[in-house]
Amino acid sequence: MAALRSQHLYRGLRILSSAQGPVVEVDGRRLVNLSSNDYLGLTHHPRLRKAAVAAVEDFGVGSGAVRTIAGTLSMHEALEAELAEFKGVDAVLTFQSGFTANTGLIPTITGEADLIVSDALNHASIIDGARLSKATRRVYPHADVAALQEVLDDASANGRPGTGEPYRLILVATDGVFSMDGDIAPLPTIVEAAESVGAALLVDDAHGSGVLGRDGRGTVDHFGLHRRVDIQVGTLSKAVGSLGGYVAGPTALREILTQRARPFLFSTSHPPAVVAACREALRVMQEEPGLQARLWANTERFKAELARLGFDTGRSATPITPVLMGDPETAMRFSDRLTGAGVFAQPVVFPTVAMDKARVRTIVTAAHTDDHLDSALEAFAEVGRELGLTGS
């Protein structure tokens, strides 16, 4: 712990004493919130609140068991059917989080005879899921499809190391939207590379869900790649505004996960209020498209103004907009100064990003007003000048 503090890598928990929203109370102060994944502002949407309360009144607080014993309610099955229709797939299985979706999925479908090929900047849940598997692992440079193709061609031609036998399964795994940089995976060319050798493709669309595609159907829909992406992993904890994750794909995939995925088998199912809120969120996303439009209008304005002020926002193409600084101490100081100026924007340092890639990561939402963004941009301008990161 002393070493973490000396390297400016120690991050204490920041305690909110208000509801999640565009403005939150932290340490007794009201701050414009730029650190939430609540892209569409659904955590406090009145329709979701009403649905959650009604579910508690009708079904109680908890589900009482794991899904495979006595914890599958009719509403769990209904949510999964509605998600499958929304995503344009045959079947969906929900998990307790997006993290457990990946750590349950990947070891279930891969083993010693398989190969996992993963983007260098994939989410930790993909990395951990691959480590839990006994499959061979290869990592390709971030979003470098030419390098991915080389790995796939080599694997297809030469087979498993030491045996020369062909891999039973080659699984390519990539985020749809990368959570720290906000860039979008080049999915059309990744699909072509996977198809060229008969590999399966897994897309983790946690930060694409609700953000990209028709009514927020995600990155696969954004690129029009339905039925060409084998597995989609999504979250119910970000744009959907509630809690959980899911795996979307063929019916046979859902069936094997119900039999073998350890987080599914050994975790109590979602409580009724969460399930009801998620179902209502899917309806809101389709019936109130103005939320997604507002999200993107806010995003484009905020990015343009940060660029005008002289900040480096990297390759972001989504509401995730990092302000890159490199040095952890600078990122920590910048975040602290923003708090003093009325903005809650958390630093991201090692091990979440590389040691020299520290940044303050911002996310604007559909719930931010023009006044919220004006206040935040004024704070960024003030602190940037104070720390010498931008011009006067």
N, C-alpha and C positions, 0 to 999 in steps of 0.2 A: 504493500500500500504506500509506503514511503517513496518507493521508486516511481510509482505511478504519479504521485503528486509532484515529485521533482521534475518529471518530464512533461508536466501539464497535461496528463492523460487521465487524471482522476475526474470523474463526473458524478457529482452528487445528484440525488433525485430532487427534481423540482416539484413542489407540492401545489397543486391547484385547489383552491377552495371555492370554486364556482362550477357551474355547468360548462361542458365543452361548448365552444362557439367562437365567433370571430374576435370576441373580446373575452379575456379570462382574468380571474383574480389570482395573482401569485404573490405570496409574501405580503398580503395586504394591499397590493397595488393592482389597478386595472390596466391591463396591457393588451395591445393589439396582438392577436395570436397568429403567428406565421409558422407554427411548428406542428400543426394538426394534419392528420390524413383524412379529415372529414371533408372530402372534396366538394360534395354537393350540399353540405350543411344539414344532412339528414339526422345527425345525432339528436337534434332538438326540434325536428319537424313535427308539427302537431299530429299528423296522421300516424306517424310511427309511435308517438307517445300513447295515443289513444289505443292503438292495436296492442301494445305491450301491456297496458293496464287491463284491458279486457281479457287478455290471455291469462294473466295472474288470477283474475277473479273466477275464470272458468276452469282453469287447469292447475292452479296452485303455483308455488314458487319454483320447485325443482321437478326434474323428470324422474328421479328416483333410481335410475340404473343405467347400465351401459346398453347400447342399442341391441346387442345380441341376446340380452336376457329379458328385461322388461322395460327398457328405456326407449323403445320406438313408438312414438305417438303418431296418429294419423297426420298431424301437422308436419312432422319431420318428412314423411313421404311426400306430402303435398309440396313442401318447399323444394325438395329435390326434383320433382316433376316440373315445377315452374322454372327452376334454374335451367334444366335441360332444354326446355322449349326456348327460353331466353337466349341461351348460348348456341342453339342450333345443333345439339348433339343428341345421342340416343339416351344417355343416362348420366346422372350426377350422384356423387356420394359426398355428404358433408362431414367435416372434421371440426375439432375444437378450435383450430386456428389455421391460418395459411401455413405456418411453420410445421404443424403436425401433419398437414396434408402432404407436404413433400417428404417428410421423414417417415411417413407411413407408406406413401406410394412407391418411392424409388427402391427401397430394399425388397418390397413385395414383388416387383416385376423384373428385377435384375438379380443376377447371381454370378457364380464363378465363370460361367461360360459366356458372359456378356461384356460389352464395352459401353461406358458412359463417356460422352464427349461434351464438355461443359465450357461455356463462356467464362473467361477469366474474372469477370465482374458479376457473376451470378450471385443471387441472394444466398445468405448463409444457410438457409434451410435446404437449398439444393445441394450445397457443398456437404452439409452434414448427412443428408439423405444418401448421397453417393458414398460417403465414408462408411455408413452403416451397411451398405451393400458390399458383397464380396466381389463385385465386378471390377475389371480393369478400368482405370480412370485416365483420361487424357483431357488436358485443358488447352483451348485455343485462345490466342490474343483477342481482346475485346472487340466484338463485332467485325472481326476479320474473316470474311467468308472464304477468301482464297486460302487462308491457313486452315480453316475448317475443312475445306474440300481436300486439302493435302492429307490431313489426318484420316478422313473417311476413305480416301482412295488407298492409302497405305493399309488401313485396317481391312478393307475389302480384299485387297490383293494378297496380303501376307498372313492374315488370320491371327490367332492368339499367339503371343510370344512364347517361345519354347516348344510349341506343339505344331504350329502351322495350321491347326484346325480352324475352320471358319467360326466366327462368333455366332452364337445362337441369336443374339439380339444386339444391335447397335442402337443406342438411345442418345440422341442429341438433345441437350437441355439448354434453354436460354430464358432469361427474363424477357417479357414483352416490353416493359418500360423499366429501365434500370433505376433503382430506388435512390441512389446517391447522386447520380449525374443527370437524371431526368431525360436521357436520350431514349429513342425508340429502336428496338432491334430491327435490323434489316430482314424482316421475316420472309419476304418473297424470295430472296436469293438463298436464305437458309433452307427454306422448303425445297428449293430446287436441288441444293447440295444433298440434303437428306434423301430425297427421292432418287437421286442418281445411283445410290448404293443400296437402296431398300431399307434405309434406317428409319426408325420411329422418331417422332419429334414431340418433345414436351415443352410447352410454353407456360411459364409462370407469369400470369397477368395480373398480379396483385395491384399494381399501380396503373394498369390500363383499364381495369374494370370501373365502369361509371364515368370514365374520362374520355376514352376513345371509342370509335364505332357508333353505330346507330343506337341511340338511347343509352349509351354506355356499355354496349355489348363487348367491347374490348378490342385488343390489338388484332386478333384474328379477323374480326368483322371489319375493322378499319382497313385492312389490306384485301378483304374479300377472299380469304383463304379457307373458307369453311370446307370441311371434309378432307383437307390436305394437311391439317395439323392433328396428330393422333390424340394428344392429351393436352387439356388446358387445366391449369391450377388457378383458382381464384380465391379472393378473400371476401368476407362479409364484414370485415372490421374497418374498412377504409371508406370508400365512396358509399357503400351500402349503409354505413352508419351504425352498425351493431357489432356483432362478434362472430368469428368463425372463419372456416375456409372450406374449399370444396375441390373435388377432382371431377372433371367433365370429360366424357369420352364414350367409348363403346359400352354396351351393356355387359359384355364379358369382363371388362375391366372393373366395373362396379361390383360385379359378383365376386371376383377374386379378392378385392379389397375388403369386402365384408367378412371374408373367411380368414384373411391372413394379415391385414394391416394392423400392427400392434397398437398405435394410438387410437384407432377406432375400436378395437376389441377391449381395450383396458381403460377407457375413459368414459365417464358419465356423459350422456347425451346433452345437447343444448336444452336449457330451460325453456318453458313455454313462451315467456316474454320475448326472449331473443328470437325464437323461430317466427313468432307473429310479426315482430318488427322487421325482420328480413323479408318476409313475404310482402308486407306493405311497402317496403322500400322498392322492391321490383316494380310494383304498380306505380309508385310515384315517379320513378325514373322514366317510365313509358308515357305517363299521363302529364308530366310537367317538364317537357323538353327545354323550357326556358332556364332551368337550373344548369344544364350542361352548357347552354349558350352563354350564360352569365359567367360560369367558371372560365371559359376560354376568353371572354372579353377582359375579365380581370387579369388573367394570365398574360395576355399579349400586352396590355398596358403596363403591368408591373415589370415585365422583362425589358420593354423598351426604355422605361425610365431608369432602371438599374444600369443599362448599357450607356445611356446618355450621361449618367453620373460617373461613368468610368470603371464600373465594377466588372470583374471577369466572371461570367456565369457559365463558362465552359460550353459544352455541346448540348445543353438542355433544349428540348423541344416540347416539353409538357409543363404542367403546373409545378412540378418539382424544379426549383431554380436555386442551385447552389451558388453561393458567393465564395469563390475560391481564394484561399489565402496561403495555403501550404504549411505554414508553421502553426503547430497546435497552440502555443502560447498566444499568438495573435488572434486566432479564432476564439479562444476563451475570452480574451480581453474585449474583442469586438462584441461578442454576445452579451457580456456583462454591461458594456456601455449602452448597448441597445436597450437593455432592461431599464437602465436609468433614464433613457429617453422615451420610454413608454411602449417598447416593442418586445414581444416574447419570441425570440428566434434562437434556437439552440445550436451550439457548436457540434460538429461531427468530427471526431478525431480517431486515431488508431485505437482499437483494431477494426472499427467499422469501415474505415478507409485506410489507405496506405499512410505510413508515417509522415510523408511529405505532401499529402493531399488533404490536409485539414481544411474545413470550410464551415461556414454558417449556412445550413440548408433551410431554404424558405419554401413554403407552400401556400399559395393563395387559394381561396375557396369561393364557391358561389355565394357564400353568406357575407363576404366582405363587401362593404359599401365603398363608394368613392372616397368618403371621408376617412374610412379606415386606411385605405391605400395611400391617401395623401399624407396622413400622419406617419405611416410607416416609412414612406419615401423621404420625408423630411428628416426622420431619425437616421436613416441610412446615410443621407448626405452629410449630416452633422458629424456622425461618428466616423465616417470615412475620411473627412477632412482632419478630424482630431488625431486619428491614428496614421495619417499620411498615406492612406490607401487610394485616395482620389485627389484630384486637383482642388483648388480653392473655389 
